[in-house]
Amino acid sequence: MDLPTFWFLVIALLWLGYLFLEGFDFGVGMLLPILGRDNTQRRVLINTIGPVWDGNEVWLIVAGGATFAAFPGWYASLFSTAYLPLLVLLLVLIGRGVAFEYRGKVDGERWRRAWDAVIVLASWIAPAMVGLVLSANVFGLPLDANGDRVGGWWTIFSVPSVVGALAVVTFSMLHGAVFLALKTEGEMRARARRFALRAGLPLLLPVVALVLLAQLREGSAWTWIPLVIALVAGLLGLARVAADREGQAFFLQGVALTGVVVTLFGSLWPNVIPSTLDPAFSLSVEDTAASDYPLMVMTWVAAFGTPAVLIYQGWTYWVFRKRIGTQHIPPVHAP
């Protein structure tokens, strides 16, 4: 396997990790006003992701950095074309992080509700922007022969890209509900399970629509395999929730997401961005890749750095693996 192909697969893997890990904490944020009936219950929800949400965002940073270093042509065309959604994504992620830190600094209901609103709003907007940009990348952008966008910022919006935005939002909500059923106990767990079972099938429909669009428009014979795996794993995940096996359901959601990402990036290959103006203007892996020397340096750095990051993040999840409930939440202590 040549280095450009290897780094294309690495970037797909980084997006998979980001969507899986950040997906459930986006979902927790979305469900904050739905499952949290009072401040103590909302603190339970936030504490399920408190030790890990900022580490989950590292995957997004690394995905962007790897694209910049390995495929400068891909990075330049995508980030310049999608600058507005990416700017919105950056702002809401900043606001979300500030809200997590500030909501407990003052013991006041009005104060907490204001920051809770920031968390909820950002948790809806961020996955929508991620889905919009990723699906627009997969289905194509109006690029000319120089890789420049033709038309205004609104050209990123299309039926497939909007479906992609909706798919990431709904998957994140379902993913968050299953994660909460896995991480909480008592009434909070029961409430999360009920939500996942009642809303699960409708929340999966946009994901099904996205992968079918990708397959029917750009897919090949082999990409039917991950597509079918994704659909079966998604349905089995809901069945395991009904059987009180939230850990297995969470794992199956990861399998489903893997099938979706493989289908999308498999449909994209060998391009990195198809051009909707003329297929001849599409940007390919080979055309946009950096030279062999920087790719080789990146490979050696990743070979040593990636295991360290994975071990540390895995250790964090292991330390905070136990369920929590309202009885674990101490009294409010703020100035």
Residue frames relative to the residue before (quaternion, step in Angstrom):
aa qw qx qy qz dx dy dz
M 1.0000 0.0000 0.0000 0.0000 0.00 0.00 0.00
D 0.3682 -0.7321 0.5222 0.2361 3.59 -0.82 0.95
L 0.6788 -0.5408 0.3271 0.3739 3.57 -1.25 0.48
P 0.6319 0.5159 -0.3700 0.4445 3.67 0.88 -0.67
T 0.6510 0.4982 -0.3203 0.4747 3.60 0.96 -0.81
F 0.6280 0.5422 -0.3302 0.4502 3.58 0.98 -0.86
W 0.7249 0.4334 -0.2648 0.4654 3.60 0.82 -0.91
F 0.5471 0.5639 -0.4008 0.4711 3.57 1.20 -0.35
L 0.6682 0.4849 -0.2912 0.4833 3.59 0.98 -0.85
V 0.6235 0.5371 -0.3396 0.4555 3.59 1.04 -0.75
I 0.6625 0.4974 -0.3105 0.4662 3.58 0.92 -0.86
A 0.6167 0.5189 -0.3456 0.4805 3.60 1.03 -0.69
L 0.6523 0.5120 -0.3116 0.4639 3.60 1.00 -0.83
L 0.6385 0.5259 -0.3253 0.4582 3.59 1.02 -0.77
W 0.6554 0.4865 -0.3152 0.4841 3.59 1.00 -0.75
L 0.6033 0.5418 -0.3527 0.4670 3.57 1.09 -0.67
G 0.6679 0.4986 -0.3011 0.4633 3.59 0.89 -0.92
Y 0.6614 0.5045 -0.3147 0.4571 3.57 0.96 -0.82
L 0.6815 0.4878 -0.3007 0.4552 3.59 0.83 -0.92
F 0.6632 0.4997 -0.3134 0.4606 3.59 1.01 -0.73
L 0.7524 0.4090 -0.2234 0.4656 3.58 0.75 -1.04
E 0.7217 0.3959 -0.2569 0.5064 3.60 0.80 -0.91
G 0.5402 0.6422 -0.4005 0.3679 3.57 1.16 -0.48
F 0.7168 0.4406 -0.2896 0.4563 3.59 0.79 -0.91
D 0.6825 0.4544 -0.3451 0.4566 3.63 0.97 -0.53
F 0.5320 0.5447 -0.4163 0.4970 3.58 1.24 -0.22
G 0.6596 0.5237 -0.3074 0.4429 3.56 0.95 -0.91
V 0.6216 0.5272 -0.3420 0.4677 3.59 1.02 -0.75
G 0.6506 0.5143 -0.3169 0.4602 3.58 0.97 -0.81
M 0.6450 0.5188 -0.3197 0.4610 3.59 0.99 -0.80
L 0.7354 0.4396 -0.2247 0.4642 3.56 1.00 -0.88
L 0.3712 0.7668 -0.4651 0.2408 3.58 1.26 -0.06
P 0.7607 0.3454 -0.2382 0.4953 3.67 0.75 -0.85
I 0.6230 0.5565 -0.3404 0.4317 3.59 1.22 -0.34
L 0.7861 0.2986 -0.1511 0.5196 3.58 0.89 -0.92
G 0.6890 0.4538 -0.2820 0.4897 3.61 1.15 -0.47
R 0.1913 -0.8314 0.5159 0.0773 3.57 -0.28 1.26
D 0.7859 0.0841 -0.0578 0.6098 3.61 1.19 -0.44
N 0.7373 -0.4321 0.2708 0.4430 3.56 -1.28 0.11
T 0.6404 0.5300 -0.3395 0.4402 3.60 0.94 -0.78
Q 0.6711 0.4827 -0.3007 0.4756 3.58 0.93 -0.84
R 0.6426 0.5015 -0.3321 0.4746 3.58 1.02 -0.70
R 0.6178 0.5253 -0.3443 0.4731 3.59 1.09 -0.61
V 0.5923 0.5457 -0.3639 0.4680 3.59 1.07 -0.63
L 0.6690 0.5040 -0.3058 0.4526 3.58 0.84 -0.97
I 0.6840 0.4823 -0.2924 0.4626 3.58 0.86 -0.94
N 0.6664 0.5152 -0.3109 0.4402 3.59 1.00 -0.76
T 0.5552 0.5913 -0.4106 0.4166 3.61 1.15 -0.32
I 0.7677 0.2967 -0.1712 0.5416 3.60 1.11 -0.62
G 0.3904 0.7707 -0.4458 0.2342 3.58 1.25 -0.15
P 0.7434 0.4132 -0.2579 0.4584 3.63 0.81 -0.86
V 0.7845 0.3949 -0.1614 0.4501 3.61 1.15 -0.46
W 0.5379 0.6767 -0.4225 0.2724 3.63 1.05 -0.54
D 0.6800 0.4855 -0.3109 0.4530 3.59 0.94 -0.81
G 0.6248 0.5221 -0.3391 0.4713 3.60 1.10 -0.60
N 0.6077 0.5646 -0.3528 0.4330 3.58 1.09 -0.66
E 0.6457 0.5431 -0.3224 0.4291 3.59 1.05 -0.72
V 0.5093 0.6526 -0.4202 0.3717 3.58 1.22 -0.37
W 0.6089 0.5744 -0.3556 0.4159 3.58 1.05 -0.71
L 0.6313 0.5182 -0.3311 0.4726 3.59 1.06 -0.68
I 0.6523 0.5158 -0.3128 0.4589 3.57 0.94 -0.89
V 0.6780 0.4826 -0.2942 0.4699 3.56 0.91 -0.91
A 0.6223 0.5357 -0.3498 0.4511 3.62 1.00 -0.73
G 0.6717 0.4832 -0.2930 0.4790 3.58 0.95 -0.85
G 0.6724 0.4983 -0.2989 0.4585 3.56 0.96 -0.87
A 0.6467 0.5127 -0.3206 0.4649 3.58 0.99 -0.78
T 0.6295 0.5220 -0.3357 0.4676 3.58 1.03 -0.73
F 0.6412 0.5343 -0.3134 0.4530 3.57 0.99 -0.89
A 0.7415 0.4306 -0.2313 0.4596 3.57 0.85 -0.99
A 0.7504 0.4092 -0.2252 0.4677 3.59 0.89 -0.92
F 0.8026 0.1221 -0.0309 0.5831 3.60 1.02 -0.80
P 0.1168 -0.8377 0.5291 0.0688 3.62 0.39 1.15
G 0.6335 0.5304 -0.3437 0.4463 3.61 1.05 -0.64
W 0.6241 0.5220 -0.3157 0.4882 3.58 1.07 -0.78
Y 0.6630 0.5158 -0.2991 0.4527 3.56 0.85 -1.01
A 0.6794 0.5105 -0.3004 0.4331 3.59 0.84 -1.00
S 0.7109 0.4577 -0.2723 0.4594 3.58 0.83 -0.96
L 0.6884 0.4835 -0.2954 0.4527 3.59 0.89 -0.89
F 0.7288 0.4463 -0.2644 0.4470 3.58 0.73 -1.01
S 0.6493 0.4867 -0.3346 0.4791 3.61 1.07 -0.53
T 0.6600 0.5022 -0.3061 0.4674 3.58 1.08 -0.71
A 0.7827 0.3038 -0.1354 0.5260 3.57 0.96 -0.92
Y 0.2201 0.8282 -0.5006 0.1222 3.60 1.14 0.50
L 0.6668 0.5183 -0.3268 0.4243 3.61 0.94 -0.77
P 0.6713 0.4555 -0.3204 0.4892 3.68 0.80 -0.81
L 0.6531 0.5068 -0.3258 0.4588 3.60 1.01 -0.73
L 0.6203 0.5216 -0.3428 0.4750 3.60 1.07 -0.65
V 0.6365 0.5111 -0.3246 0.4778 3.58 0.97 -0.83
L 0.6309 0.5341 -0.3274 0.4578 3.59 0.99 -0.86
L 0.6606 0.5091 -0.3096 0.4567 3.58 0.89 -0.91
L 0.6827 0.4978 -0.2978 0.4443 3.58 0.86 -0.92
V 0.6961 0.4604 -0.2985 0.4629 3.59 0.87 -0.84
L 0.6145 0.5254 -0.3601 0.4655 3.61 1.10 -0.55
I 0.6195 0.5174 -0.3383 0.4837 3.58 1.06 -0.70
G 0.6789 0.4970 -0.2932 0.4539 3.58 0.85 -0.97
R 0.6393 0.5315 -0.3205 0.4539 3.56 1.02 -0.78
G 0.6673 0.4990 -0.3018 0.4632 3.56 0.94 -0.85
V 0.6365 0.5126 -0.3235 0.4768 3.57 1.00 -0.80
A 0.6524 0.5301 -0.3200 0.4370 3.59 0.95 -0.86
F 0.6203 0.5372 -0.3462 0.4548 3.60 0.98 -0.77
E 0.7183 0.4555 -0.2536 0.4607 3.57 0.92 -0.89
Y 0.7549 0.4462 -0.2137 0.4305 3.60 0.96 -0.85
R 0.5569 0.6559 -0.4075 0.3059 3.62 1.06 -0.59
G 0.7452 0.3972 -0.2257 0.4857 3.61 1.09 -0.59
K 0.4822 0.7022 -0.4215 0.3112 3.58 1.23 0.09
V 0.7640 0.2141 -0.1295 0.5947 3.58 1.23 -0.44
D 0.3471 -0.7394 0.5400 0.2032 3.57 -0.89 0.94
G 0.4495 0.6566 -0.4810 0.3680 3.53 0.27 1.31
E 0.4993 -0.6824 0.4426 0.2985 3.58 -0.82 0.98
R 0.6468 0.5237 -0.3232 0.4505 3.56 0.97 -0.84
W 0.6303 0.5383 -0.3145 0.4627 3.57 1.02 -0.87
R 0.6983 0.4749 -0.2805 0.4562 3.57 0.78 -1.01
R 0.6598 0.5112 -0.3248 0.4448 3.58 0.91 -0.82
A 0.6170 0.5451 -0.3500 0.4468 3.59 1.05 -0.68
W 0.7050 0.4368 -0.2679 0.4903 3.58 0.90 -0.91
D 0.5861 0.5523 -0.3729 0.4608 3.59 1.11 -0.55
A 0.6319 0.5316 -0.3304 0.4571 3.56 1.03 -0.78
V 0.6223 0.5246 -0.3369 0.4733 3.59 1.07 -0.72
I 0.6445 0.5233 -0.3218 0.4552 3.59 0.93 -0.88
V 0.6839 0.4889 -0.2913 0.4564 3.56 0.83 -1.00
L 0.6799 0.4935 -0.2998 0.4519 3.58 0.80 -0.98
A 0.6752 0.4868 -0.2978 0.4674 3.58 0.90 -0.90
S 0.6570 0.5212 -0.3120 0.4465 3.59 1.03 -0.75
W 0.6371 0.4791 -0.3255 0.5086 3.60 1.23 -0.31
I 0.7088 0.4838 -0.2725 0.4351 3.56 0.86 -1.00
A 0.6546 0.5584 -0.3326 0.3861 3.60 0.84 -0.95
P 0.7070 0.4226 -0.3078 0.4763 3.68 0.71 -0.85
A 0.5890 0.5628 -0.3768 0.4409 3.59 1.12 -0.55
M 0.6678 0.4850 -0.3015 0.4774 3.60 0.97 -0.83
V 0.6288 0.5269 -0.3345 0.4638 3.59 1.00 -0.79
G 0.6834 0.4843 -0.2864 0.4652 3.58 0.87 -0.94
L 0.6262 0.5475 -0.3330 0.4440 3.57 1.03 -0.80
V 0.7046 0.4644 -0.2687 0.4645 3.57 0.82 -1.02
L 0.6799 0.4977 -0.3061 0.4432 3.60 0.83 -0.94
S 0.6998 0.4589 -0.2883 0.4654 3.59 0.85 -0.90
A 0.6098 0.5257 -0.3566 0.4740 3.60 1.09 -0.63
N 0.6179 0.5357 -0.3351 0.4680 3.57 1.07 -0.72
V 0.6955 0.4829 -0.2808 0.4519 3.59 0.88 -0.93
F 0.7649 0.3882 -0.2034 0.4721 3.58 0.86 -0.96
G 0.6425 -0.5690 0.3064 0.4118 3.58 1.23 -0.17
L 0.1820 -0.7567 0.6226 0.0818 3.50 -1.27 0.64
P 0.5359 -0.6338 0.4367 0.3469 3.62 -1.11 0.51
L 0.1154 0.8144 -0.5508 0.1416 3.58 0.24 1.31
D 0.3457 -0.7222 0.5572 0.2202 3.55 -1.07 0.76
A 0.7741 -0.3642 0.2419 0.4579 3.57 -1.28 -0.14
N 0.6883 0.4629 -0.2772 0.4849 3.61 1.20 -0.49
G 0.5377 -0.6274 0.4024 0.3942 3.58 1.26 -0.04
D 0.5157 0.6360 -0.4163 0.3953 3.59 1.26 0.33
R 0.5339 -0.6322 0.4603 0.3216 3.54 -1.13 0.68
V 0.2184 -0.7384 0.6249 0.1292 3.54 -1.10 0.81
G 0.7534 0.3047 -0.2509 0.5260 3.58 -0.63 1.11
G 0.6653 -0.5340 0.3667 0.3713 3.55 -1.35 0.08
W 0.7584 -0.3941 0.2762 0.4396 3.54 -1.38 -0.02
W 0.6243 0.5807 -0.3373 0.3992 3.58 1.14 -0.59
T 0.5098 0.6673 -0.4246 0.3384 3.61 1.20 -0.23
I 0.5504 0.6061 -0.4072 0.4048 3.60 1.20 -0.25
F 0.6336 0.5259 -0.3317 0.4604 3.57 1.22 -0.44
S 0.1759 0.7312 -0.6431 0.1444 3.52 -0.96 1.03
V 0.6937 -0.4476 0.3275 0.4596 3.57 -1.22 0.12
P 0.6894 0.4640 -0.3175 0.4567 3.67 0.76 -0.84
S 0.6766 0.4918 -0.3209 0.4443 3.61 0.91 -0.80
V 0.6341 0.5048 -0.3331 0.4818 3.60 1.07 -0.65
V 0.6193 0.5185 -0.3374 0.4836 3.58 1.04 -0.73
G 0.6434 0.5230 -0.3170 0.4605 3.58 1.01 -0.79
A 0.6335 0.5191 -0.3304 0.4691 3.57 0.99 -0.79
L 0.6694 0.4928 -0.2928 0.4726 3.57 0.92 -0.92
A 0.6416 0.5412 -0.3282 0.4333 3.60 1.00 -0.81
V 0.6677 0.4820 -0.3131 0.4731 3.61 0.90 -0.83
V 0.6303 0.5301 -0.3356 0.4573 3.60 1.02 -0.75
T 0.7255 0.4398 -0.2689 0.4560 3.59 0.72 -1.01
F 0.6216 0.5184 -0.3542 0.4684 3.60 1.03 -0.68
S 0.6430 0.5262 -0.3286 0.4491 3.59 0.95 -0.84
M 0.6474 0.5156 -0.3303 0.4538 3.60 0.96 -0.78
L 0.6719 0.4721 -0.2968 0.4875 3.59 0.91 -0.87
H 0.6317 0.5376 -0.3196 0.4580 3.58 0.99 -0.86
G 0.6600 0.5076 -0.3009 0.4650 3.56 0.99 -0.83
A 0.6404 0.5246 -0.3282 0.4548 3.58 0.99 -0.78
V 0.6638 0.4829 -0.3078 0.4811 3.60 0.94 -0.85
F 0.6291 0.5286 -0.3334 0.4623 3.59 1.00 -0.77
L 0.6647 0.4915 -0.3087 0.4705 3.60 0.94 -0.82
A 0.6239 0.5192 -0.3402 0.4748 3.59 1.06 -0.68
L 0.6634 0.4961 -0.2920 0.4780 3.58 1.16 -0.63
K 0.7822 0.3965 -0.1714 0.4490 3.57 0.98 -0.86
T 0.7204 0.3954 -0.2507 0.5118 3.63 1.18 -0.26
E 0.2429 -0.7562 0.5863 0.1593 3.53 -1.32 0.13
G 0.7509 0.3875 -0.2823 0.4542 3.54 -1.29 0.23
E 0.8428 -0.1524 0.1309 0.4993 3.52 -1.10 -0.79
M 0.6215 0.5483 -0.3529 0.4343 3.61 1.01 -0.71
R 0.6464 0.5060 -0.3164 0.4755 3.58 0.99 -0.81
A 0.6640 0.5078 -0.3099 0.4530 3.58 0.88 -0.93
R 0.6545 0.5168 -0.3107 0.4561 3.56 0.99 -0.83
A 0.6550 0.5033 -0.3114 0.4699 3.59 0.98 -0.83
R 0.6412 0.5223 -0.3225 0.4605 3.60 1.01 -0.81
R 0.6506 0.5133 -0.3234 0.4569 3.57 0.91 -0.89
F 0.6515 0.5116 -0.3268 0.4550 3.57 0.93 -0.84
A 0.6631 0.5146 -0.3111 0.4459 3.59 0.88 -0.94
L 0.6917 0.4804 -0.2866 0.4568 3.58 0.94 -0.86
R 0.7009 0.4680 -0.2795 0.4600 3.59 0.95 -0.81
A 0.7854 0.3309 -0.1656 0.4963 3.58 0.93 -0.86
G 0.4229 0.7654 -0.4303 0.2239 3.60 1.25 -0.26
L 0.7139 0.4564 -0.2769 0.4531 3.59 0.70 -1.03
P 0.6645 0.4764 -0.3331 0.4696 3.66 0.82 -0.76
L 0.6628 0.5098 -0.3142 0.4495 3.59 1.01 -0.75
L 0.6590 0.5039 -0.3131 0.4624 3.61 1.15 -0.46
L 0.5253 0.6798 -0.4052 0.3125 3.60 1.15 -0.50
P 0.6662 0.4789 -0.3393 0.4602 3.68 0.83 -0.76
V 0.6114 0.5387 -0.3544 0.4588 3.60 1.08 -0.64
V 0.6380 0.5143 -0.3176 0.4770 3.58 0.99 -0.84
A 0.6524 0.5145 -0.3151 0.4588 3.58 0.94 -0.87
L 0.6480 0.5328 -0.3232 0.4380 3.60 0.97 -0.83
V 0.7171 0.4378 -0.2794 0.4647 3.61 0.75 -0.98
L 0.6280 0.5192 -0.3518 0.4608 3.60 1.04 -0.60
L 0.6178 0.5287 -0.3413 0.4714 3.60 1.04 -0.73
A 0.6672 0.4994 -0.3044 0.4613 3.56 0.90 -0.93
Q 0.6802 0.4983 -0.2943 0.4498 3.56 0.90 -0.91
L 0.7155 0.4629 -0.2672 0.4499 3.57 0.82 -0.96
R 0.7172 0.4397 -0.2595 0.4743 3.59 1.07 -0.64
E 0.8454 0.1326 -0.0165 0.5172 3.58 0.82 -0.97
G 0.5490 0.6772 -0.3821 0.3066 3.61 1.18 -0.32
S 0.3141 -0.7100 0.5940 0.2108 3.51 -1.38 0.21
A 0.7514 -0.4017 0.2528 0.4584 3.57 -1.27 0.03
W 0.6997 0.4912 -0.2944 0.4273 3.61 0.85 -0.90
T 0.6320 0.5554 -0.3505 0.4114 3.64 1.08 -0.54
W 0.4817 0.6250 -0.4584 0.4089 3.59 1.25 0.00
I 0.6008 0.5944 -0.3623 0.3931 3.60 1.08 -0.67
P 0.7133 0.4062 -0.2873 0.4936 3.67 0.70 -0.91
L 0.5918 0.5686 -0.3768 0.4295 3.60 1.10 -0.58
V 0.6738 0.4777 -0.2941 0.4810 3.59 0.88 -0.92
I 0.6231 0.5338 -0.3402 0.4595 3.60 1.00 -0.80
A 0.6472 0.5274 -0.3203 0.4477 3.58 0.95 -0.86
L 0.6783 0.4910 -0.2988 0.4577 3.59 0.88 -0.91
V 0.6721 0.4909 -0.3033 0.4640 3.59 0.89 -0.91
A 0.6666 0.5051 -0.3071 0.4541 3.59 0.90 -0.90
G 0.6301 0.5409 -0.3375 0.4433 3.60 1.02 -0.75
L 0.6850 0.4680 -0.2825 0.4816 3.57 0.94 -0.88
L 0.6419 0.5153 -0.3257 0.4651 3.59 1.00 -0.79
G 0.6029 0.5677 -0.3555 0.4334 3.58 1.08 -0.68
L 0.6559 0.4895 -0.3113 0.4830 3.58 0.95 -0.81
A 0.6316 0.5309 -0.3354 0.4548 3.58 1.02 -0.73
R 0.6697 0.4890 -0.3053 0.4682 3.59 1.01 -0.74
V 0.5727 0.5464 -0.3819 0.4771 3.59 1.15 -0.47
A 0.6594 0.5095 -0.3060 0.4604 3.57 0.94 -0.89
A 0.7066 0.4378 -0.2554 0.4938 3.59 1.15 -0.59
D 0.5022 -0.6738 0.4068 0.3582 3.62 1.28 0.30
R 0.5228 0.5920 -0.4350 0.4324 3.59 1.04 0.76
E 0.0549 -0.8604 0.5064 0.0152 3.53 0.60 1.20
G 0.6077 0.5589 -0.3608 0.4337 3.61 1.06 -0.65
Q 0.6661 0.4781 -0.2990 0.4881 3.57 0.96 -0.84
A 0.6293 0.5325 -0.3332 0.4575 3.58 1.03 -0.75
F 0.6423 0.5195 -0.3199 0.4639 3.57 0.98 -0.84
F 0.6443 0.5111 -0.3128 0.4752 3.59 1.00 -0.84
L 0.6717 0.4990 -0.3013 0.4572 3.60 0.91 -0.88
Q 0.6026 0.5303 -0.3660 0.4708 3.58 1.10 -0.55
G 0.6186 0.5264 -0.3396 0.4741 3.56 1.11 -0.64
V 0.6293 0.5198 -0.3259 0.4772 3.58 1.04 -0.77
A 0.6498 0.5169 -0.3142 0.4602 3.58 0.96 -0.89
L 0.6657 0.4955 -0.3040 0.4679 3.57 0.92 -0.89
T 0.6131 0.5405 -0.3471 0.4599 3.59 1.04 -0.72
G 0.6481 0.5152 -0.3148 0.4641 3.58 0.96 -0.83
V 0.6429 0.5207 -0.3190 0.4624 3.58 1.01 -0.81
V 0.6859 0.4838 -0.2902 0.4597 3.59 0.83 -0.98
V 0.6423 0.5090 -0.3280 0.4698 3.60 0.97 -0.79
T 0.6380 0.5205 -0.3281 0.4629 3.59 1.00 -0.78
L 0.6870 0.4901 -0.2893 0.4519 3.59 0.88 -0.94
F 0.7279 0.4093 -0.2536 0.4882 3.59 0.76 -0.98
G 0.6003 0.5400 -0.3616 0.4662 3.59 1.15 -0.50
S 0.6445 0.4990 -0.3135 0.4872 3.57 1.10 -0.69
L 0.6474 0.5348 -0.3133 0.4435 3.57 1.12 -0.68
W 0.6177 0.5867 -0.3403 0.3980 3.60 0.97 -0.87
P 0.6098 -0.1675 -0.7741 -0.0303 1.70 -2.02 1.52
N 0.4892 0.6425 -0.4509 0.3801 3.58 1.19 0.36
V 0.3243 -0.6867 0.5949 0.2634 3.52 -1.34 0.19
I 0.7657 -0.0159 -0.0265 0.6424 3.58 1.23 -0.53
P 0.2664 -0.7445 0.5851 0.1804 3.62 -0.61 1.03
S 0.3456 -0.7086 0.5717 0.2272 3.55 -1.15 0.61
T 0.3439 -0.7472 0.5338 0.1962 3.56 -0.86 0.98
L 0.5925 0.5707 -0.3696 0.4321 3.60 1.25 -0.17
D 0.7731 -0.1242 0.1382 0.6064 3.56 0.94 -0.93
P 0.4795 -0.6811 0.4600 0.3073 3.64 -0.71 0.94
A 0.5974 0.5795 -0.3623 0.4196 3.59 1.14 -0.54
F 0.6689 0.4920 -0.2949 0.4727 3.59 1.23 -0.46
S 0.4366 0.7126 -0.4606 0.2990 3.61 1.23 -0.07
L 0.3827 -0.7087 0.5496 0.2219 3.55 -1.12 0.75
S 0.1999 -0.8053 0.5515 0.0859 3.57 -0.70 1.07
V 0.6865 -0.4604 0.3632 0.4299 3.54 -1.32 0.22
E 0.7005 0.4764 -0.2800 0.4515 3.57 0.79 -0.98
D 0.6768 0.5189 -0.3054 0.4235 3.60 0.94 -0.86
T 0.7734 0.3824 -0.1866 0.4699 3.58 0.98 -0.80
A 0.5169 0.6721 -0.4112 0.3347 3.61 1.24 -0.19
A 0.5161 -0.5975 0.5141 0.3352 3.53 -1.27 0.50
S 0.6467 -0.5098 0.3821 0.4193 3.57 -1.27 0.15
D 0.7106 -0.4957 0.2975 0.4010 3.56 -1.26 0.35
Y 0.6349 0.5665 -0.3525 0.3895 3.61 0.95 -0.79
P 0.7077 0.4198 -0.3021 0.4814 3.67 0.70 -0.87
L 0.6153 0.5347 -0.3565 0.4565 3.59 1.07 -0.60
M 0.6448 0.5082 -0.3228 0.4710 3.58 1.03 -0.73
V 0.6353 0.5153 -0.3302 0.4710 3.60 0.98 -0.80
M 0.6474 0.5184 -0.3145 0.4617 3.57 0.94 -0.88
T 0.6419 0.5384 -0.3268 0.4373 3.57 0.99 -0.84
W 0.6695 0.4838 -0.3026 0.4756 3.60 0.95 -0.84
V 0.6359 0.5159 -0.3316 0.4685 3.59 0.98 -0.78
A 0.6720 0.4959 -0.2952 0.4641 3.58 0.92 -0.91
A 0.6175 0.5706 -0.3465 0.4161 3.59 1.05 -0.75
F 0.7386 0.3757 -0.2228 0.5135 3.59 1.06 -0.70
G 0.7117 0.4850 -0.2709 0.4299 3.59 0.97 -0.81
T 0.6400 0.5690 -0.3372 0.3910 3.57 0.97 -0.82
P 0.6617 0.4898 -0.3431 0.4522 3.65 0.79 -0.78
A 0.6344 0.5344 -0.3389 0.4439 3.59 1.00 -0.77
V 0.6648 0.4976 -0.3030 0.4677 3.56 0.93 -0.88
L 0.6703 0.5037 -0.3008 0.4544 3.59 0.92 -0.92
I 0.6461 0.5118 -0.3238 0.4644 3.58 0.99 -0.80
Y 0.6663 0.4983 -0.3112 0.4592 3.58 0.90 -0.88
Q 0.6920 0.4640 -0.2960 0.4672 3.58 0.84 -0.93
G 0.6276 0.5252 -0.3375 0.4651 3.60 1.03 -0.69
W 0.6315 0.5267 -0.3232 0.4683 3.57 1.03 -0.79
T 0.6236 0.5399 -0.3363 0.4545 3.58 1.01 -0.78
Y 0.6752 0.4767 -0.2970 0.4783 3.58 0.88 -0.89
W 0.6379 0.5266 -0.3367 0.4499 3.60 1.02 -0.70
V 0.6520 0.5225 -0.3180 0.4481 3.58 0.91 -0.89
F 0.7782 0.2954 -0.1470 0.5343 3.59 0.96 -0.88
R 0.2867 0.8147 -0.4629 0.1994 3.58 1.08 0.71
K 0.6132 0.6053 -0.3581 0.3597 3.62 1.10 -0.54
R 0.5622 -0.5895 0.4647 0.3470 3.52 -1.26 0.51
I 0.1407 -0.7677 0.6155 0.1098 3.56 -1.22 0.47
G 0.1030 -0.7791 0.6163 0.0507 3.54 -1.27 0.51
T 0.7459 -0.3999 0.2718 0.4582 3.55 -1.27 -0.01
Q 0.6217 0.5623 -0.3510 0.4173 3.61 1.10 -0.56
H 0.6461 0.5155 -0.3194 0.4634 3.59 1.23 -0.30
I 0.5988 0.5803 -0.3562 0.4217 3.60 1.23 -0.26
P 0.3300 -0.7547 0.5291 0.2040 3.63 -0.62 1.07
P 0.6601 -0.4841 0.3719 0.4377 3.61 -1.26 0.22
V 0.6069 -0.5579 0.4198 0.3796 3.55 -1.20 0.55
H 0.0146 0.7752 -0.6307 0.0313 3.54 -0.93 0.96
A 0.2969 0.7302 -0.5550 0.2658 3.56 -0.24 1.29
P 0.6223 -0.5459 0.4015 0.3917 3.59 -1.18 0.51
